[in-house]
């Protein structure tokens, strides 16, 4: 058997999936996008270290995690995505990114929404979270005072939206 056939057989038998470079990026705020966002969160020093140092992760009502749920206002039929943040190894670590699994407690958790165009603008750094909230471009429910104390990490969070390659031209459903 030729070498390429061995490699193909090995790939099939081991279940290795190769995503070609030409594959389409995930749709913004899809499960796949949320998984990539979670991985990128864990590589962002501002999010992992500054949120931990500020005590942000401790405000969790003793559950051991915080929830952030995100959605796009102009895609009303889409499901929301969820990020689960936990203190792991003295860092605010994203341990889950995907479909919503938990009911948020808005005294400690967050729900954020914006139109796709606004997520894109904030992801490019055209304006920060304060301007987004003041103008109604970004809406959120959750502990507002806590968010105000963490504007630096919140800005990094919004910029991370723009760093994850995604298809913003269509909704998930």
PyMOL commands that set and color helices and strands:
alter all, ss='L'
color gray80, all
select helices_A, chain A and resi 3-14+31-41+45-53+56-58+116-123+129-134+144-149+151-163
alter helices_A, ss='H'
color red, helices_A
select strands_A, chain A and resi 66-72+81-88+91-99+110-114+139-141
alter strands_A, ss='S'
color yellow, strands_A
deselect
rebuild
show_as cartoon
